[in-house]
Amino acid sequence: MAKKRHCKYCGCRVTNQSDMCPSCTEKLRLIRKIRAIVFTIKHNAEREKLHDQTGND
């Protein structure tokens, strides 16, 4: 008999061969997009800070 698969995050039963349900998959995709945006903002802020420090000397 086949094993019943459950989402590794919320525990609901999944019908496809994935380890995550569609809802958690979408949430994870959005979280990754948000993290990429935050990383870009931090990177730009550090670059501007470094540029301002070297420009004032």
mmCIF file as gemmi writes it, N, C-alpha and C atoms, coordinates in Angstrom:
data_model
loop_
_atom_site.group_PDB
_atom_site.id
_atom_site.type_symbol
_atom_site.label_atom_id
_atom_site.label_alt_id
_atom_site.label_comp_id
_atom_site.label_asym_id
_atom_site.label_entity_id
_atom_site.label_seq_id
_atom_site.pdbx_PDB_ins_code
_atom_site.Cartn_x
_atom_site.Cartn_y
_atom_site.Cartn_z
_atom_site.occupancy
_atom_site.B_iso_or_equiv
_atom_site.pdbx_formal_charge
_atom_site.auth_seq_id
_atom_site.auth_asym_id
_atom_site.pdbx_PDB_model_num
ATOM 1 N N . MET Axp A 1 ? 0.846 -1.177 0 1 0 ? 1 A 1
ATOM 2 C CA . MET Axp A 1 ? 0 0 0 1 0 ? 1 A 1
ATOM 3 C C . MET Axp A 1 ? 0.893 1.244 0 1 0 ? 1 A 1
ATOM 4 N N . ALA Axp A 2 ? 0.509 2.27 -0.746 1 0 ? 2 A 1
ATOM 5 C CA . ALA Axp A 2 ? 1.297 3.496 -0.861 1 0 ? 2 A 1
ATOM 6 C C . ALA Axp A 2 ? 1.216 4.314 0.431 1 0 ? 2 A 1
ATOM 7 N N . LYS Axp A 3 ? 2.313 4.991 0.719 1 0 ? 3 A 1
ATOM 8 C CA . LYS Axp A 3 ? 2.335 5.857 1.9 1 0 ? 3 A 1
ATOM 9 C C . LYS Axp A 3 ? 1.518 7.113 1.62 1 0 ? 3 A 1
ATOM 10 N N . LYS Axp A 4 ? 0.811 7.572 2.607 1 0 ? 4 A 1
ATOM 11 C CA . LYS Axp A 4 ? 0.09 8.833 2.484 1 0 ? 4 A 1
ATOM 12 C C . LYS Axp A 4 ? 1.09 9.959 2.71 1 0 ? 4 A 1
ATOM 13 N N . ARG Axp A 5 ? 1.089 10.91 1.829 1 0 ? 5 A 1
ATOM 14 C CA . ARG Axp A 5 ? 2.039 12.023 1.922 1 0 ? 5 A 1
ATOM 15 C C . ARG Axp A 5 ? 1.344 13.211 2.577 1 0 ? 5 A 1
ATOM 16 N N . HIS Axp A 6 ? 2.106 13.886 3.414 1 0 ? 6 A 1
ATOM 17 C CA . HIS Axp A 6 ? 1.597 15.073 4.102 1 0 ? 6 A 1
ATOM 18 C C . HIS Axp A 6 ? 2.567 16.223 3.886 1 0 ? 6 A 1
ATOM 19 N N . CYS Axp A 7 ? 2.032 17.425 3.881 1 0 ? 7 A 1
ATOM 20 C CA . CYS Axp A 7 ? 2.836 18.628 3.734 1 0 ? 7 A 1
ATOM 21 C C . CYS Axp A 7 ? 3.772 18.733 4.928 1 0 ? 7 A 1
ATOM 22 N N . LYS Axp A 8 ? 5.041 19.037 4.656 1 0 ? 8 A 1
ATOM 23 C CA . LYS Axp A 8 ? 6.016 19.097 5.747 1 0 ? 8 A 1
ATOM 24 C C . LYS Axp A 8 ? 5.852 20.342 6.606 1 0 ? 8 A 1
ATOM 25 N N . TYR Axp A 9 ? 5.078 21.338 6.15 1 0 ? 9 A 1
ATOM 26 C CA . TYR Axp A 9 ? 4.903 22.569 6.923 1 0 ? 9 A 1
ATOM 27 C C . TYR Axp A 9 ? 3.582 22.616 7.669 1 0 ? 9 A 1
ATOM 28 N N . CYS Axp A 10 ? 2.485 22.312 6.988 1 0 ? 10 A 1
ATOM 29 C CA . CYS Axp A 10 ? 1.191 22.444 7.663 1 0 ? 10 A 1
ATOM 30 C C . CYS Axp A 10 ? 0.551 21.106 8.015 1 0 ? 10 A 1
ATOM 31 N N . GLY Axp A 11 ? 1.051 20.015 7.43 1 0 ? 11 A 1
ATOM 32 C CA . GLY Axp A 11 ? 0.56 18.696 7.788 1 0 ? 11 A 1
ATOM 33 C C . GLY Axp A 11 ? -0.649 18.219 7.021 1 0 ? 11 A 1
ATOM 34 N N . CYS Axp A 12 ? -1.169 19.017 6.11 1 0 ? 12 A 1
ATOM 35 C CA . CYS Axp A 12 ? -2.332 18.565 5.344 1 0 ? 12 A 1
ATOM 36 C C . CYS Axp A 12 ? -1.896 17.51 4.324 1 0 ? 12 A 1
ATOM 37 N N . ARG Axp A 13 ? -2.842 16.72 3.887 1 0 ? 13 A 1
ATOM 38 C CA . ARG Axp A 13 ? -2.531 15.659 2.936 1 0 ? 13 A 1
ATOM 39 C C . ARG Axp A 13 ? -2.306 16.255 1.552 1 0 ? 13 A 1
ATOM 40 N N . VAL Axp A 14 ? -1.283 15.791 0.867 1 0 ? 14 A 1
ATOM 41 C CA . VAL Axp A 14 ? -0.989 16.265 -0.485 1 0 ? 14 A 1
ATOM 42 C C . VAL Axp A 14 ? -1.279 15.147 -1.466 1 0 ? 14 A 1
ATOM 43 N N . THR Axp A 15 ? -1.763 15.529 -2.639 1 0 ? 15 A 1
ATOM 44 C CA . THR Axp A 15 ? -2.129 14.539 -3.638 1 0 ? 15 A 1
ATOM 45 C C . THR Axp A 15 ? -1.017 14.318 -4.658 1 0 ? 15 A 1
ATOM 46 N N . ASN Axp A 16 ? -0.177 15.317 -4.858 1 0 ? 16 A 1
ATOM 47 C CA . ASN Axp A 16 ? 0.907 15.164 -5.83 1 0 ? 16 A 1
ATOM 48 C C . ASN Axp A 16 ? 2.12 14.54 -5.145 1 0 ? 16 A 1
ATOM 49 N N . GLN Axp A 17 ? 3.186 14.378 -5.866 1 0 ? 17 A 1
ATOM 50 C CA . GLN Axp A 17 ? 4.389 13.745 -5.33 1 0 ? 17 A 1
ATOM 51 C C . GLN Axp A 17 ? 5.282 14.723 -4.566 1 0 ? 17 A 1
ATOM 52 N N . SER Axp A 18 ? 4.796 15.912 -4.318 1 0 ? 18 A 1
ATOM 53 C CA . SER Axp A 18 ? 5.567 16.932 -3.614 1 0 ? 18 A 1
ATOM 54 C C . SER Axp A 18 ? 5.498 16.711 -2.103 1 0 ? 18 A 1
ATOM 55 N N . ASP Axp A 19 ? 6.406 17.347 -1.4 1 0 ? 19 A 1
ATOM 56 C CA . ASP Axp A 19 ? 6.377 17.298 0.067 1 0 ? 19 A 1
ATOM 57 C C . ASP Axp A 19 ? 5.629 18.477 0.657 1 0 ? 19 A 1
ATOM 58 N N . MET Axp A 20 ? 5.118 19.35 -0.2 1 0 ? 20 A 1
ATOM 59 C CA . MET Axp A 20 ? 4.404 20.534 0.275 1 0 ? 20 A 1
ATOM 60 C C . MET Axp A 20 ? 3.085 20.699 -0.478 1 0 ? 20 A 1
ATOM 61 N N . CYS Axp A 21 ? 2.111 21.272 0.211 1 0 ? 21 A 1
ATOM 62 C CA . CYS Axp A 21 ? 0.835 21.568 -0.427 1 0 ? 21 A 1
ATOM 63 C C . CYS Axp A 21 ? 0.983 22.837 -1.277 1 0 ? 21 A 1
ATOM 64 N N . PRO Axp A 22 ? 0.067 23.08 -2.192 1 0 ? 22 A 1
ATOM 65 C CA . PRO Axp A 22 ? 0.163 24.274 -3.042 1 0 ? 22 A 1
ATOM 66 C C . PRO Axp A 22 ? 0.168 25.581 -2.247 1 0 ? 22 A 1
ATOM 67 N N . SER Axp A 23 ? -0.553 25.631 -1.156 1 0 ? 23 A 1
ATOM 68 C CA . SER Axp A 23 ? -0.606 26.843 -0.343 1 0 ? 23 A 1
ATOM 69 C C . SER Axp A 23 ? 0.761 27.155 0.27 1 0 ? 23 A 1
ATOM 70 N N . CYS Axp A 24 ? 1.399 26.153 0.851 1 0 ? 24 A 1
ATOM 71 C CA . CYS Axp A 24 ? 2.719 26.368 1.454 1 0 ? 24 A 1
ATOM 72 C C . CYS Axp A 24 ? 3.772 26.635 0.386 1 0 ? 24 A 1
ATOM 73 N N . THR Axp A 25 ? 3.625 26.021 -0.776 1 0 ? 25 A 1
ATOM 74 C CA . THR Axp A 25 ? 4.554 26.273 -1.872 1 0 ? 25 A 1
ATOM 75 C C . THR Axp A 25 ? 4.482 27.734 -2.287 1 0 ? 25 A 1
ATOM 76 N N . GLU Axp A 26 ? 3.277 28.268 -2.402 1 0 ? 26 A 1
ATOM 77 C CA . GLU Axp A 26 ? 3.104 29.679 -2.777 1 0 ? 26 A 1
ATOM 78 C C . GLU Axp A 26 ? 3.657 30.599 -1.69 1 0 ? 26 A 1
ATOM 79 N N . LYS Axp A 27 ? 3.404 30.284 -0.438 1 0 ? 27 A 1
ATOM 80 C CA . LYS Axp A 27 ? 3.927 31.099 0.665 1 0 ? 27 A 1
ATOM 81 C C . LYS Axp A 27 ? 5.448 31.112 0.663 1 0 ? 27 A 1
ATOM 82 N N . LEU Axp A 28 ? 6.057 29.95 0.44 1 0 ? 28 A 1
ATOM 83 C CA . LEU Axp A 28 ? 7.51 29.862 0.404 1 0 ? 28 A 1
ATOM 84 C C . LEU Axp A 28 ? 8.078 30.68 -0.755 1 0 ? 28 A 1
ATOM 85 N N . ARG Axp A 29 ? 7.408 30.642 -1.9 1 0 ? 29 A 1
ATOM 86 C CA . ARG Axp A 29 ? 7.851 31.423 -3.052 1 0 ? 29 A 1
ATOM 87 C C . ARG Axp A 29 ? 7.804 32.913 -2.74 1 0 ? 29 A 1
ATOM 88 N N . LEU Axp A 30 ? 6.734 33.366 -2.091 1 0 ? 30 A 1
ATOM 89 C CA . LEU Axp A 30 ? 6.612 34.778 -1.732 1 0 ? 30 A 1
ATOM 90 C C . LEU Axp A 30 ? 7.647 35.19 -0.687 1 0 ? 30 A 1
ATOM 91 N N . ILE Axp A 31 ? 7.909 34.325 0.277 1 0 ? 31 A 1
ATOM 92 C CA . ILE Axp A 31 ? 8.923 34.627 1.296 1 0 ? 31 A 1
ATOM 93 C C . ILE Axp A 31 ? 10.289 34.785 0.644 1 0 ? 31 A 1
ATOM 94 N N . ARG Axp A 32 ? 10.594 33.922 -0.314 1 0 ? 32 A 1
ATOM 95 C CA . ARG Axp A 32 ? 11.887 34.023 -1 1 0 ? 32 A 1
ATOM 96 C C . ARG Axp A 32 ? 11.993 35.315 -1.798 1 0 ? 32 A 1
ATOM 97 N N . LYS Axp A 33 ? 10.889 35.749 -2.408 1 0 ? 33 A 1
ATOM 98 C CA . LYS Axp A 33 ? 10.898 37.022 -3.14 1 0 ? 33 A 1
ATOM 99 C C . LYS Axp A 33 ? 11.139 38.186 -2.187 1 0 ? 33 A 1
ATOM 100 N N . ILE Axp A 34 ? 10.47 38.165 -1.04 1 0 ? 34 A 1
ATOM 101 C CA . ILE Axp A 34 ? 10.623 39.235 -0.055 1 0 ? 34 A 1
ATOM 102 C C . ILE Axp A 34 ? 12.057 39.267 0.461 1 0 ? 34 A 1
ATOM 103 N N . ARG Axp A 35 ? 12.643 38.103 0.746 1 0 ? 35 A 1
ATOM 104 C CA . ARG Axp A 35 ? 14.033 38.058 1.213 1 0 ? 35 A 1
ATOM 105 C C . ARG Axp A 35 ? 14.985 38.622 0.167 1 0 ? 35 A 1
ATOM 106 N N . ALA Axp A 36 ? 14.73 38.356 -1.1 1 0 ? 36 A 1
ATOM 107 C CA . ALA Axp A 36 ? 15.585 38.889 -2.167 1 0 ? 36 A 1
ATOM 108 C C . ALA Axp A 36 ? 15.48 40.41 -2.228 1 0 ? 36 A 1
ATOM 109 N N . ILE Axp A 37 ? 14.29 40.942 -2.045 1 0 ? 37 A 1
ATOM 110 C CA . ILE Axp A 37 ? 14.095 42.387 -2.058 1 0 ? 37 A 1
ATOM 111 C C . ILE Axp A 37 ? 14.818 43.029 -0.881 1 0 ? 37 A 1
ATOM 112 N N . VAL Axp A 38 ? 14.693 42.438 0.306 1 0 ? 38 A 1
ATOM 113 C CA . VAL Axp A 38 ? 15.364 42.961 1.497 1 0 ? 38 A 1
ATOM 114 C C . VAL Axp A 38 ? 16.88 42.915 1.307 1 0 ? 38 A 1
ATOM 115 N N . PHE Axp A 39 ? 17.399 41.83 0.732 1 0 ? 39 A 1
ATOM 116 C CA . PHE Axp A 39 ? 18.835 41.729 0.48 1 0 ? 39 A 1
ATOM 117 C C . PHE Axp A 39 ? 19.292 42.84 -0.46 1 0 ? 39 A 1
ATOM 118 N N . THR Axp A 40 ? 18.521 43.106 -1.5 1 0 ? 40 A 1
ATOM 119 C CA . THR Axp A 40 ? 18.867 44.161 -2.452 1 0 ? 40 A 1
ATOM 120 C C . THR Axp A 40 ? 18.872 45.532 -1.783 1 0 ? 40 A 1
ATOM 121 N N . ILE Axp A 41 ? 17.888 45.794 -0.939 1 0 ? 41 A 1
ATOM 122 C CA . ILE Axp A 41 ? 17.813 47.074 -0.235 1 0 ? 41 A 1
ATOM 123 C C . ILE Axp A 41 ? 19.024 47.238 0.692 1 0 ? 41 A 1
ATOM 124 N N . LYS Axp A 42 ? 19.36 46.188 1.443 1 0 ? 42 A 1
ATOM 125 C CA . LYS Axp A 42 ? 20.516 46.257 2.333 1 0 ? 42 A 1
ATOM 126 C C . LYS Axp A 42 ? 21.802 46.463 1.553 1 0 ? 42 A 1
ATOM 127 N N . HIS Axp A 43 ? 21.945 45.767 0.453 1 0 ? 43 A 1
ATOM 128 C CA . HIS Axp A 43 ? 23.142 45.892 -0.375 1 0 ? 43 A 1
ATOM 129 C C . HIS Axp A 43 ? 23.275 47.317 -0.912 1 0 ? 43 A 1
ATOM 130 N N . ASN Axp A 44 ? 22.177 47.886 -1.393 1 0 ? 44 A 1
ATOM 131 C CA . ASN Axp A 44 ? 22.206 49.256 -1.905 1 0 ? 44 A 1
ATOM 132 C C . ASN Axp A 44 ? 22.512 50.263 -0.803 1 0 ? 44 A 1
ATOM 133 N N . ALA Axp A 45 ? 21.959 50.049 0.39 1 0 ? 45 A 1
ATOM 134 C CA . ALA Axp A 45 ? 22.22 50.958 1.502 1 0 ? 45 A 1
ATOM 135 C C . ALA Axp A 45 ? 23.692 50.916 1.913 1 0 ? 45 A 1
ATOM 136 N N . GLU Axp A 46 ? 24.271 49.728 1.954 1 0 ? 46 A 1
ATOM 137 C CA . GLU Axp A 46 ? 25.698 49.613 2.295 1 0 ? 46 A 1
ATOM 138 C C . GLU Axp A 46 ? 26.56 50.284 1.233 1 0 ? 46 A 1
ATOM 139 N N . ARG Axp A 47 ? 26.2 50.117 -0.027 1 0 ? 47 A 1
ATOM 140 C CA . ARG Axp A 47 ? 26.97 50.729 -1.108 1 0 ? 47 A 1
ATOM 141 C C . ARG Axp A 47 ? 26.888 52.259 -1.032 1 0 ? 47 A 1
ATOM 142 N N . GLU Axp A 48 ? 25.685 52.781 -0.756 1 0 ? 48 A 1
ATOM 143 C CA . GLU Axp A 48 ? 25.531 54.241 -0.622 1 0 ? 48 A 1
ATOM 144 C C . GLU Axp A 48 ? 26.295 54.761 0.588 1 0 ? 48 A 1
ATOM 145 N N . LYS Axp A 49 ? 26.276 54.017 1.681 1 0 ? 49 A 1
ATOM 146 C CA . LYS Axp A 49 ? 27.007 54.437 2.888 1 0 ? 49 A 1
ATOM 147 C C . LYS Axp A 49 ? 28.496 54.481 2.593 1 0 ? 49 A 1
ATOM 148 N N . LEU Axp A 50 ? 29.019 53.482 1.919 1 0 ? 50 A 1
ATOM 149 C CA . LEU Axp A 50 ? 30.427 53.44 1.58 1 0 ? 50 A 1
ATOM 150 C C . LEU Axp A 50 ? 30.769 54.572 0.62 1 0 ? 50 A 1
ATOM 151 N N . HIS Axp A 51 ? 29.904 54.856 -0.329 1 0 ? 51 A 1
ATOM 152 C CA . HIS Axp A 51 ? 30.124 55.935 -1.278 1 0 ? 51 A 1
ATOM 153 C C . HIS Axp A 51 ? 30.128 57.291 -0.562 1 0 ? 51 A 1
ATOM 154 N N . ASP Axp A 52 ? 29.216 57.465 0.403 1 0 ? 52 A 1
ATOM 155 C CA . ASP Axp A 52 ? 29.163 58.724 1.146 1 0 ? 52 A 1
ATOM 156 C C . ASP Axp A 52 ? 30.409 58.913 2.015 1 0 ? 52 A 1
ATOM 157 N N . GLN Axp A 53 ? 30.904 57.822 2.605 1 0 ? 53 A 1
ATOM 158 C CA . GLN Axp A 53 ? 32.097 57.905 3.446 1 0 ? 53 A 1
ATOM 159 C C . GLN Axp A 53 ? 33.33 58.249 2.629 1 0 ? 53 A 1
ATOM 160 N N . THR Axp A 54 ? 33.468 57.695 1.459 1 0 ? 54 A 1
ATOM 161 C CA . THR Axp A 54 ? 34.646 57.974 0.634 1 0 ? 54 A 1
ATOM 162 C C . THR Axp A 54 ? 34.535 59.338 -0.037 1 0 ? 54 A 1
ATOM 163 N N . GLY Axp A 55 ? 33.333 59.812 -0.259 1 0 ? 55 A 1
ATOM 164 C CA . GLY Axp A 55 ? 33.144 61.119 -0.892 1 0 ? 55 A 1
ATOM 165 C C . GLY Axp A 55 ? 33.398 62.273 0.05 1 0 ? 55 A 1
ATOM 166 N N . ASN Axp A 56 ? 33.27 62.061 1.349 1 0 ? 56 A 1
ATOM 167 C CA . ASN Axp A 56 ? 33.442 63.126 2.333 1 0 ? 56 A 1
ATOM 168 C C . ASN Axp A 56 ? 34.889 63.311 2.753 1 0 ? 56 A 1
ATOM 169 N N . ASP Axp A 57 ? 35.76 62.38 2.426 1 0 ? 57 A 1
ATOM 170 C CA . ASP Axp A 57 ? 37.163 62.494 2.853 1 0 ? 57 A 1
ATOM 171 C C . ASP Axp A 57 ? 37.938 63.453 2.011 1 0 ? 57 A 1
